[in-house]
Amino acid sequence: MSQSVVRLPVRAQDRQQLRLEKVGVIGGFLLGLVVAAGGTSLVLSDLGAPEWLAFAAFALTVAASTRAGLWLATALSRKSGRP
């Protein structure tokens, strides 16, 4: 997903897979922010957990949902036509 000055020929299927994976990562990240801020952090704060634990849970929730978004997008792109 890095940007480059040099343009290499890329198949349309590869380009479509990359776009879908980017959308999956971004969607997973945003969903993770909502879940972490709205659920995980508030619950831990209400329970009186230390601030470092709430932050760690927030970060882990966002990381896990970002990874899940990438996994889901990759699975969908393979199912839609890539072997």
N, C-alpha and C positions, 0 to 999 in steps of 0.2 A: 504494500500500500504506500510505498514511498514515492515521492515525486522525483522525476529525473529530467535532465536537460535533453538527453538523447531519447529519441522516439524509436522504439523497436516495433516491428510489426507484431501485432497481437491478434489472435483469433477472436471473432465476435463472441464465441462461447466463453472464452477466458475472461474477456472484458465484462460480460454479463455476470459471471460468477464473482468477480471482484466487486462489482457494484452491489450485488446482493449481500456479500459478506460485510461490506462497509455499512450497509443499512442495518444488518443484524447487530453489528458491534455498537453502532450509535443507538439503536433502539434498546438494546440490552443495557447499555450504560444509563440511558435516561430512565428506563424502568427501574433500574437499581437505585438511582438517586431518589425516586419517589418512594419506593418501598423502604429504603434505609432511613430516609428522613421522616416519613410518615409512620412507620411501624417500628422498626428495630430501635432507633435512637430514643423515640418517645417511650417505648415500653421499658427500656433499660433505665431511662431517667426516672420514670415513675417508680421503679423498683428500688431506686436509690443506689444503683450501680456506680462505680467510679467513672469519672469522665474518660479515662483512658480506655476502659472497657467498651464504653458506648462508641468511642471513635473507632476502635478496632472492629467492632461489629458493623459499624457503618461502612468502613473500608472493605471488609470481607464480603458484605452483601453486594456492594457495587461491583467488586471484582468478579464474584460468582455469577451475577446476572449478565455482566459483559461477556464473560466466557460462554455462558449458556446461549446468548444471542448469536455469537459467532458459530457455535456448534449447530444451532438450529438453521441458520442461514446456509451453512455448508451442506448440511443434510438436504435441505430443500433444493439447493442448486444441483446437487448430484442426482437427486430424484427427478428433476425436471429435464434431464437430458444428458448430463455428463456421466460417463462411465466411472 
